[in-house]
Amino acid sequence: MFTPQGPSLRELTVQALSSVEHGYDLLATKFDATPFRTSDRLLAAVADTLETLGPFDSGLDVCCGTGAGLGVLRSVCAGRVAGVDFSTGMLARARGAHPAADLVRADALALPFAPAFDLAVSFGAFGHFLPDDQRTLFAQVHGALRPGGAFAFPLPAPPPVGSRLYWTLWGFDAAMRVRNAVWRPPFVMYYRTFRLADVRARLEDAGFDVTLVPVEPLGRREGGSPRCRLVVARKGSG
């Protein structure tokens, strides 16, 4: 599952028993060698899809981690590219990979931006936000966007009920709930708390108009539905 350059089982265990922030500080130097990093294939497919929705001037990567999504913003935005994350270690890696980006250490639930961006993206971070925090997160992103700006992120189709991946994700979430019930500080990371219908309603509650765009480079399932959709939440222009 991991490359030889990735973290050991012991390192992952220490990370999992830490807070979210400290856990990512510990993992930062080896994070890009794990499957938790968003794949280049997905990043390229999202960039291709965003190209059809622009043009965009300034862009913000919310929970940017080591900066994988900053390359997507650079490819589709003509102006300023920024990233925000609360892990000092992850931001240090992002600075090394993207020295021209404006990188800010902050909690995504309290973004330190006035309406300054035309596009916000996020990759792989939503499992760290429980439903009530998702509402706060979406309101914060809405406040950081200029009128008419877009918040866009990929949402893969859920695995078929009963499939191996379905039970893997279910088992992971169950293990995390047990861990958080018996150990402090909590480590919030759940894969099954980000369902499309709920997410759409929370985005709309935050003031967004929501559309779904198929990420066609990733193909379609047997029934014809997209393997992945890009959720595009637009802030009103008024």
ROROLUM-661491 format. One record per residue (C-alpha): residue in three letters; x, y, z. Coordinates in Angstrom, 3 decimals. Layout:
# residues N
<gulo type="ALA" X="X" Y="Y" Z="Z"/>
...
END
This chain:
# residues 238
<gulo type="MET" X="0.000" Y="0.000" Z="0.000"/>
<gulo type="PHE" X="2.887" Y="2.371" Z="0.740"/>
<gulo type="THR" X="6.146" Y="3.061" Z="-1.051"/>
<gulo type="PRO" X="9.453" Y="2.457" Z="0.750"/>
<gulo type="GLN" X="9.680" Y="6.239" Z="1.152"/>
<gulo type="GLY" X="6.363" Y="6.347" Z="3.002"/>
<gulo type="PRO" X="5.707" Y="6.213" Z="6.754"/>
<gulo type="SER" X="6.148" Y="3.046" Z="8.747"/>
<gulo type="LEU" X="3.279" Y="1.375" Z="10.579"/>
<gulo type="ARG" X="4.675" Y="2.746" Z="13.827"/>
<gulo type="GLU" X="4.758" Y="6.282" Z="12.429"/>
<gulo type="LEU" X="1.173" Y="5.984" Z="11.222"/>
<gulo type="THR" X="0.092" Y="4.694" Z="14.615"/>
<gulo type="VAL" X="1.702" Y="7.650" Z="16.393"/>
<gulo type="GLN" X="0.031" Y="10.001" Z="13.928"/>
<gulo type="ALA" X="-3.373" Y="8.383" Z="14.419"/>
<gulo type="LEU" X="-3.088" Y="8.797" Z="18.191"/>
<gulo type="SER" X="-2.278" Y="12.506" Z="17.865"/>
<gulo type="SER" X="-4.496" Y="15.494" Z="17.195"/>
<gulo type="VAL" X="-5.277" Y="16.209" Z="13.541"/>
<gulo type="GLU" X="-2.862" Y="19.160" Z="13.450"/>
<gulo type="HIS" X="0.033" Y="17.425" Z="15.193"/>
<gulo type="GLY" X="-0.604" Y="14.217" Z="13.273"/>
<gulo type="TYR" X="-0.126" Y="16.002" Z="9.969"/>
<gulo type="ASP" X="2.942" Y="17.809" Z="11.265"/>
<gulo type="LEU" X="4.416" Y="14.373" Z="11.991"/>
<gulo type="LEU" X="3.402" Y="12.938" Z="8.623"/>
<gulo type="ALA" X="4.311" Y="15.948" Z="6.474"/>
<gulo type="THR" X="7.730" Y="14.870" Z="5.225"/>
<gulo type="LYS" X="6.377" Y="11.523" Z="3.991"/>
<gulo type="PHE" X="2.791" Y="12.458" Z="3.136"/>
<gulo type="ASP" X="3.342" Y="12.627" Z="-0.624"/>
<gulo type="ALA" X="4.559" Y="9.016" Z="-0.571"/>
<gulo type="THR" X="1.228" Y="7.768" Z="0.814"/>
<gulo type="PRO" X="-2.087" Y="6.955" Z="-0.909"/>
<gulo type="PHE" X="-3.652" Y="9.804" Z="1.089"/>
<gulo type="ARG" X="-2.219" Y="12.355" Z="-1.320"/>
<gulo type="THR" X="-4.677" Y="13.219" Z="-4.097"/>
<gulo type="SER" X="-3.596" Y="11.365" Z="-7.215"/>
<gulo type="ASP" X="-2.088" Y="13.211" Z="-10.162"/>
<gulo type="ARG" X="-4.739" Y="11.603" Z="-12.366"/>
<gulo type="LEU" X="-7.554" Y="13.156" Z="-10.364"/>
<gulo type="LEU" X="-5.793" Y="16.526" Z="-10.158"/>
<gulo type="ALA" X="-5.284" Y="16.612" Z="-13.933"/>
<gulo type="ALA" X="-8.894" Y="15.616" Z="-14.584"/>
<gulo type="VAL" X="-10.188" Y="18.361" Z="-12.292"/>
<gulo type="ALA" X="-7.912" Y="20.918" Z="-13.948"/>
<gulo type="ASP" X="-9.258" Y="19.930" Z="-17.377"/>
<gulo type="THR" X="-12.823" Y="20.303" Z="-16.121"/>
<gulo type="LEU" X="-12.161" Y="23.677" Z="-14.487"/>
<gulo type="GLU" X="-10.708" Y="24.972" Z="-17.756"/>
<gulo type="THR" X="-14.201" Y="24.776" Z="-19.228"/>
<gulo type="LEU" X="-15.687" Y="26.837" Z="-16.375"/>
<gulo type="GLY" X="-13.280" Y="29.804" Z="-16.297"/>
<gulo type="PRO" X="-11.670" Y="32.172" Z="-16.754"/>
<gulo type="PHE" X="-10.447" Y="32.645" Z="-13.190"/>
<gulo type="ASP" X="-8.087" Y="35.258" Z="-11.819"/>
<gulo type="SER" X="-7.186" Y="34.475" Z="-8.191"/>
<gulo type="GLY" X="-7.452" Y="31.044" Z="-6.570"/>
<gulo type="LEU" X="-7.437" Y="29.595" Z="-3.053"/>
<gulo type="ASP" X="-6.685" Y="25.997" Z="-2.053"/>
<gulo type="VAL" X="-8.546" Y="25.300" Z="1.203"/>
<gulo type="CYS" X="-6.689" Y="22.810" Z="3.426"/>
<gulo type="CYS" X="-3.872" Y="22.764" Z="0.890"/>
<gulo type="GLY" X="-1.647" Y="20.278" Z="2.726"/>
<gulo type="THR" X="1.604" Y="19.753" Z="0.855"/>
<gulo type="GLY" X="0.274" Y="21.715" Z="-2.097"/>
<gulo type="ALA" X="-1.005" Y="19.145" Z="-4.580"/>
<gulo type="GLY" X="-3.990" Y="21.343" Z="-5.467"/>
<gulo type="LEU" X="-1.895" Y="24.468" Z="-5.901"/>
<gulo type="GLY" X="-0.714" Y="23.163" Z="-9.257"/>
<gulo type="VAL" X="-4.334" Y="22.899" Z="-10.379"/>
<gulo type="LEU" X="-4.927" Y="26.537" Z="-9.438"/>
<gulo type="ARG" X="-1.769" Y="27.650" Z="-11.185"/>
<gulo type="SER" X="-2.929" Y="25.949" Z="-14.381"/>
<gulo type="VAL" X="-6.371" Y="27.603" Z="-14.422"/>
<gulo type="CYS" X="-5.855" Y="30.958" Z="-12.649"/>
<gulo type="ALA" X="-4.219" Y="33.967" Z="-14.255"/>
<gulo type="GLY" X="-3.474" Y="35.802" Z="-11.006"/>
<gulo type="ARG" X="-2.703" Y="35.192" Z="-7.353"/>
<gulo type="VAL" X="-2.649" Y="31.617" Z="-6.058"/>
<gulo type="ALA" X="-2.919" Y="31.029" Z="-2.319"/>
<gulo type="GLY" X="-3.227" Y="28.099" Z="0.042"/>
<gulo type="VAL" X="-4.353" Y="27.772" Z="3.644"/>
<gulo type="ASP" X="-3.709" Y="24.959" Z="6.112"/>
<gulo type="PHE" X="-3.310" Y="24.663" Z="9.876"/>
<gulo type="SER" X="-0.374" Y="22.239" Z="9.793"/>
<gulo type="THR" X="2.994" Y="23.969" Z="9.918"/>
<gulo type="GLY" X="4.706" Y="20.861" Z="8.633"/>
<gulo type="MET" X="2.433" Y="20.459" Z="5.634"/>
<gulo type="LEU" X="2.782" Y="24.143" Z="4.757"/>
<gulo type="ALA" X="6.562" Y="23.849" Z="4.859"/>
<gulo type="ARG" X="6.379" Y="21.122" Z="2.222"/>
<gulo type="ALA" X="3.966" Y="23.209" Z="0.149"/>
<gulo type="ARG" X="6.334" Y="26.186" Z="0.258"/>
<gulo type="GLY" X="9.147" Y="24.051" Z="-1.046"/>
<gulo type="ALA" X="7.045" Y="22.833" Z="-3.975"/>
<gulo type="HIS" X="5.263" Y="26.124" Z="-4.731"/>
<gulo type="PRO" X="7.486" Y="29.045" Z="-3.711"/>
<gulo type="ALA" X="5.415" Y="31.574" Z="-5.683"/>
<gulo type="ALA" X="2.160" Y="30.763" Z="-3.867"/>
<gulo type="ASP" X="0.879" Y="32.792" Z="-0.924"/>
<gulo type="LEU" X="0.622" Y="30.279" Z="1.914"/>
<gulo type="VAL" X="-1.170" Y="31.066" Z="5.150"/>
<gulo type="ARG" X="-1.358" Y="29.082" Z="8.366"/>
<gulo type="ALA" X="-4.946" Y="29.270" Z="9.608"/>
<gulo type="ASP" X="-7.942" Y="27.192" Z="10.606"/>
<gulo type="ALA" X="-10.281" Y="26.659" Z="7.653"/>
<gulo type="LEU" X="-13.179" Y="27.249" Z="10.053"/>
<gulo type="ALA" X="-11.946" Y="30.831" Z="10.533"/>
<gulo type="LEU" X="-10.449" Y="31.895" Z="7.211"/>
<gulo type="PRO" X="-8.518" Y="35.187" Z="7.446"/>
<gulo type="PHE" X="-9.629" Y="36.521" Z="4.055"/>
<gulo type="ALA" X="-11.929" Y="39.250" Z="2.854"/>
<gulo type="PRO" X="-13.729" Y="38.458" Z="-0.444"/>
<gulo type="ALA" X="-10.581" Y="38.158" Z="-2.557"/>
<gulo type="PHE" X="-10.787" Y="35.002" Z="-4.697"/>
<gulo type="ASP" X="-12.507" Y="33.975" Z="-7.911"/>
<gulo type="LEU" X="-12.016" Y="30.258" Z="-7.350"/>
<gulo type="ALA" X="-11.596" Y="28.084" Z="-4.265"/>
<gulo type="VAL" X="-10.792" Y="24.377" Z="-4.421"/>
<gulo type="SER" X="-10.211" Y="21.631" Z="-1.893"/>
<gulo type="PHE" X="-8.945" Y="18.074" Z="-2.258"/>
<gulo type="GLY" X="-9.298" Y="15.237" Z="0.213"/>
<gulo type="ALA" X="-9.926" Y="17.340" Z="3.313"/>
<gulo type="PHE" X="-13.655" Y="17.076" Z="3.956"/>
<gulo type="GLY" X="-13.450" Y="13.935" Z="6.068"/>
<gulo type="HIS" X="-11.865" Y="16.099" Z="8.759"/>
<gulo type="PHE" X="-15.060" Y="18.109" Z="9.191"/>
<gulo type="LEU" X="-18.117" Y="16.809" Z="11.008"/>
<gulo type="PRO" X="-21.500" Y="17.920" Z="9.598"/>
<gulo type="ASP" X="-21.846" Y="21.040" Z="11.776"/>
<gulo type="ASP" X="-18.295" Y="22.062" Z="10.939"/>
<gulo type="GLN" X="-19.014" Y="21.573" Z="7.237"/>
<gulo type="ARG" X="-21.625" Y="24.309" Z="7.517"/>
<gulo type="THR" X="-19.071" Y="26.627" Z="9.094"/>
<gulo type="LEU" X="-16.459" Y="25.712" Z="6.494"/>
<gulo type="PHE" X="-18.786" Y="26.458" Z="3.585"/>
<gulo type="ALA" X="-19.777" Y="29.806" Z="5.106"/>
<gulo type="GLN" X="-16.103" Y="30.705" Z="5.512"/>
<gulo type="VAL" X="-15.303" Y="29.842" Z="1.892"/>
<gulo type="HIS" X="-18.345" Y="31.813" Z="0.734"/>
<gulo type="GLY" X="-16.985" Y="34.822" Z="2.610"/>
<gulo type="ALA" X="-13.557" Y="34.504" Z="0.955"/>
<gulo type="LEU" X="-14.961" Y="34.540" Z="-2.586"/>
<gulo type="ARG" X="-15.702" Y="37.554" Z="-4.711"/>
<gulo type="PRO" X="-19.248" Y="37.917" Z="-6.071"/>
<gulo type="GLY" X="-19.654" Y="35.341" Z="-8.831"/>
<gulo type="GLY" X="-16.765" Y="33.268" Z="-7.521"/>
<gulo type="ALA" X="-16.848" Y="29.467" Z="-7.426"/>
<gulo type="PHE" X="-15.999" Y="26.827" Z="-4.850"/>
<gulo type="ALA" X="-15.211" Y="23.603" Z="-6.711"/>
<gulo type="PHE" X="-14.198" Y="20.163" Z="-5.511"/>
<gulo type="PRO" X="-14.360" Y="16.595" Z="-6.848"/>
<gulo type="LEU" X="-16.818" Y="14.134" Z="-5.350"/>
<gulo type="PRO" X="-16.334" Y="10.545" Z="-6.529"/>
<gulo type="ALA" X="-19.371" Y="8.310" Z="-6.901"/>
<gulo type="PRO" X="-19.963" Y="6.225" Z="-3.771"/>
<gulo type="PRO" X="-18.839" Y="2.602" Z="-3.952"/>
<gulo type="PRO" X="-21.565" Y="0.016" Z="-4.545"/>
<gulo type="VAL" X="-23.193" Y="-1.183" Z="-1.341"/>
<gulo type="GLY" X="-21.577" Y="-4.423" Z="-0.280"/>
<gulo type="SER" X="-18.434" Y="-3.933" Z="-2.365"/>
<gulo type="ARG" X="-14.980" Y="-4.363" Z="-0.883"/>
<gulo type="LEU" X="-14.393" Y="-0.598" Z="-0.917"/>
<gulo type="TYR" X="-17.761" Y="0.019" Z="0.743"/>
<gulo type="TRP" X="-16.886" Y="-2.250" Z="3.652"/>
<gulo type="THR" X="-13.338" Y="-0.850" Z="3.852"/>
<gulo type="LEU" X="-14.651" Y="2.695" Z="4.280"/>
<gulo type="TRP" X="-17.356" Y="1.560" Z="6.681"/>
<gulo type="GLY" X="-14.767" Y="-0.301" Z="8.745"/>
<gulo type="PHE" X="-12.394" Y="2.665" Z="8.783"/>
<gulo type="ASP" X="-15.102" Y="5.031" Z="10.015"/>
<gulo type="ALA" X="-16.176" Y="2.531" Z="12.695"/>
<gulo type="ALA" X="-12.590" Y="2.195" Z="13.897"/>
<gulo type="MET" X="-12.193" Y="5.982" Z="14.056"/>
<gulo type="ARG" X="-15.378" Y="6.317" Z="16.112"/>
<gulo type="VAL" X="-14.083" Y="3.766" Z="18.591"/>
<gulo type="ARG" X="-10.681" Y="5.477" Z="18.696"/>
<gulo type="ASN" X="-12.267" Y="8.865" Z="19.385"/>
<gulo type="ALA" X="-14.522" Y="7.434" Z="22.074"/>
<gulo type="VAL" X="-11.618" Y="6.084" Z="24.103"/>
<gulo type="TRP" X="-8.670" Y="8.329" Z="23.257"/>
<gulo type="ARG" X="-7.929" Y="12.053" Z="23.456"/>
<gulo type="PRO" X="-7.249" Y="14.248" Z="21.624"/>
<gulo type="PRO" X="-9.702" Y="13.243" Z="18.899"/>
<gulo type="PHE" X="-8.571" Y="12.644" Z="15.328"/>
<gulo type="VAL" X="-11.484" Y="13.563" Z="13.085"/>
<gulo type="MET" X="-11.310" Y="11.642" Z="9.810"/>
<gulo type="TYR" X="-14.417" Y="9.976" Z="8.430"/>
<gulo type="TYR" X="-15.118" Y="8.914" Z="4.861"/>
<gulo type="ARG" X="-18.875" Y="8.471" Z="5.089"/>
<gulo type="THR" X="-19.973" Y="11.870" Z="6.440"/>
<gulo type="PHE" X="-19.818" Y="13.677" Z="3.104"/>
<gulo type="ARG" X="-22.855" Y="12.552" Z="1.119"/>
<gulo type="LEU" X="-23.870" Y="14.539" Z="-1.940"/>
<gulo type="ALA" X="-27.438" Y="15.373" Z="-0.911"/>
<gulo type="ASP" X="-26.326" Y="16.628" Z="2.506"/>
<gulo type="VAL" X="-23.372" Y="18.535" Z="1.084"/>
<gulo type="ARG" X="-25.527" Y="20.233" Z="-1.516"/>
<gulo type="ALA" X="-28.037" Y="21.345" Z="1.118"/>
<gulo type="ARG" X="-25.279" Y="22.736" Z="3.349"/>
<gulo type="LEU" X="-23.719" Y="24.633" Z="0.455"/>
<gulo type="GLU" X="-27.076" Y="26.138" Z="-0.434"/>
<gulo type="ASP" X="-27.621" Y="27.097" Z="3.204"/>
<gulo type="ALA" X="-24.301" Y="28.969" Z="3.018"/>
<gulo type="GLY" X="-25.584" Y="31.002" Z="0.062"/>
<gulo type="PHE" X="-24.199" Y="29.050" Z="-2.888"/>
<gulo type="ASP" X="-25.916" Y="28.022" Z="-6.107"/>
<gulo type="VAL" X="-24.813" Y="24.453" Z="-6.750"/>
<gulo type="THR" X="-24.312" Y="22.591" Z="-10.020"/>
<gulo type="LEU" X="-22.679" Y="19.242" Z="-10.751"/>
<gulo type="VAL" X="-20.275" Y="18.812" Z="-13.656"/>
<gulo type="PRO" X="-19.121" Y="15.334" Z="-14.750"/>
<gulo type="VAL" X="-15.350" Y="14.891" Z="-14.608"/>
<gulo type="GLU" X="-15.285" Y="13.189" Z="-17.984"/>
<gulo type="PRO" X="-11.564" Y="12.285" Z="-18.098"/>
<gulo type="LEU" X="-12.256" Y="9.815" Z="-15.283"/>
<gulo type="GLY" X="-14.905" Y="8.005" Z="-17.305"/>
<gulo type="ARG" X="-18.298" Y="6.590" Z="-16.424"/>
<gulo type="ARG" X="-19.642" Y="3.573" Z="-14.584"/>
<gulo type="GLU" X="-21.469" Y="0.703" Z="-16.238"/>
<gulo type="GLY" X="-24.849" Y="2.400" Z="-15.850"/>
<gulo type="GLY" X="-23.580" Y="5.559" Z="-17.532"/>
<gulo type="SER" X="-23.232" Y="7.777" Z="-14.457"/>
<gulo type="PRO" X="-19.925" Y="9.647" Z="-13.960"/>
<gulo type="ARG" X="-17.261" Y="8.048" Z="-11.831"/>
<gulo type="CYS" X="-16.635" Y="11.491" Z="-10.390"/>
<gulo type="ARG" X="-18.475" Y="14.809" Z="-10.381"/>
<gulo type="LEU" X="-17.124" Y="18.277" Z="-9.809"/>
<gulo type="VAL" X="-19.306" Y="20.093" Z="-7.320"/>
<gulo type="VAL" X="-19.381" Y="23.735" Z="-8.429"/>
<gulo type="ALA" X="-20.843" Y="26.106" Z="-5.852"/>
<gulo type="ARG" X="-21.248" Y="29.656" Z="-7.135"/>
<gulo type="LYS" X="-21.508" Y="32.745" Z="-4.989"/>
<gulo type="GLY" X="-24.188" Y="35.136" Z="-6.216"/>
<gulo type="SER" X="-23.016" Y="38.149" Z="-8.188"/>
<gulo type="GLY" X="-25.264" Y="40.571" Z="-6.332"/>
END
